[in-house]
Amino acid sequence: MYLKLIKENIEEISLNRDKPFYVYISLSNICNAKCVFCNVHDKPNKISQVDVPKLLGDLHSLGTRYVHFLGGGEPLVRKEIWDHFESITKMGMKFAITTNGFFLNEEKIIRLSKLNLNHILFSIDGHTSEIHDNIRQVPGLWKVTTRNIQLLKQYMPHVKVVINHVVNKLNIDHFSEMINLKKSIPYDFLNPILIKDCPELEMTEKQITNFNEQYEEYISLARELNVRFLYDNINFFSNFKENTPQKKKQWENNNFKCYYPQFASHVDCPTASVYPCDCTIHRDPKFFKVGSLSEKSFKEIWNDSPMANLRKSLENKYVFCKKNCDRANVLFNNEIEGVLTQ
């Protein structure tokens, strides 16, 4: 949950404790892209096993404010998602989308402009089509996506546009060029995300050293172009030292109190599984799966003992998912703790 993208401040969010304030939904594992770092095409379960209209009704009755559609696969590949957008809007909730941008066009963007879209995150992994399309393995994707960002800002200037940028060895040397895209593409936030679980795209020690040496230049350029980051500290490698036998990774978090599942959840429709957050869906389901929508309703799962027990563990114990938790979730936990413990 990116605090810079939603309307409510941390104090307002705190009043929704024990409600699914922000819920993520993965509709399918179908995607038009074949990203080098993604294994979605290896997953056997492809399409939704969930009655999504019923799920949305449950979320509304529980007090959900935001529904965020993301991968799994590419969410906009599913035509029924537009019915879900309509339902969310009619119920007075807001929605967000994480997309590669391929399935948007001017007609669909005009349609979106009449609905409760709050923010949208586009995946762009290079400042040129050569880099981006090579990583995503879809010829022409960069051109389509950047054009759709321009159209979206034309019709919906109030909607916050984020570029999700997976930092890896093919693009880390061009980070300043990514910032400079602001001159031609009207995005609001740049969200650099370090590559995970893909050794062939891990940055070299030399690349990390170069990033550190140019870090202040990146920050200065971003300030000059009014480029904002979704979290304030992008100095991922501040503790990195080249050629040392044991390199501490700055992007690995220390233990912290996790309150996130008291405000959020993640539904994986291809398996009908419910998880406490958008990060734990990538972890061991034997530990983090808290229920199945093929057996119980979301309302029942939200209030059931497996969810309650995991919430308690995450708040009070060291749980290994915290080590590689998304920085946005870490930031949320740091700020909500200050309010909840007052």
Salt bridges, closest charged atoms under 4 A:
GLU8 OE2 - ARG65 NH1 2.94
ASP58 OD2 - LYS54 NZ 3.59
GLU80 OE2 - ARG78 NE 3.06
GLU86 OE2 - ARG111 NH2 3.97
ASP125 OD2 - ARG136 NH2 2.73
GLU177 OE2 - HIS174 ND1 3.58
ASP188 OD2 - LYS153 NZ 2.78
GLU205 OE2 - LYS247 NZ 3.21
ASP232 OD1 - LYS4 NZ 2.71
GLU252 OE1 - LYS323 NZ 3.88
ASP304 OD2 - LYS296 NZ 2.40
GLU315 OE2 - ARG17 NH2 3.96
